[in-house]
Amino acid sequence: MANETRSVKEVVPYVGIVALAFFIAGFLTFSLYNGVVNEVYPWPYTHFENNMTFFGAWMGAWVVAGVATGVYYGRK
């Protein structure tokens, strides 16, 4: 019985909570990163000029990591 995994219906709420937590962590780490960059580098290096590719990739990586972590630990 110890090796049984949970069904998908039981795991979905857990995955959602973990993914949301990682999404929030992504915002926090990006704001920390952006604050450090603004202090170290001059203005032209920190101005995105409508280029949200880096931000989207950053947040996407955090969400994918959250979903993967949620699925892995939720199924145990």
JOFENJO-V953490 format. One record per residue. SS is DSSP state (a for helix, b for strand, c for the rest). OMEGA is omega in whole degrees, -180 to 180 (999 if undefined). Layout:
SS,OMEGA  SS,OMEGA
//
This chain:
c,-176  c,-178  c,179  c,176  c,-180  c,178  c,-179  a,-180  a,178  a,-174  a,-174  a,178  a,179  a,179  a,179  a,180  a,-179  a,179  a,177  a,178  a,178  a,177  a,178  a,177  a,177  a,176  a,-178  a,-180  a,178  a,179  a,176  a,178  a,-178  a,178  a,178  a,180  a,179  a,179  a,-173  a,-174  c,178  c,-172  a,-175  a,-179  a,-175  a,-177  c,-174  c,-179  c,177  c,178  c,-177  c,-178  a,-179  a,179  a,178  a,178  a,179  a,-179  a,178  a,178  a,179  a,-180  a,178  a,177  a,178  a,178  a,179  a,178  a,179  a,179  a,-178  a,-177  a,178  a,-179  a,-179  c,999
//
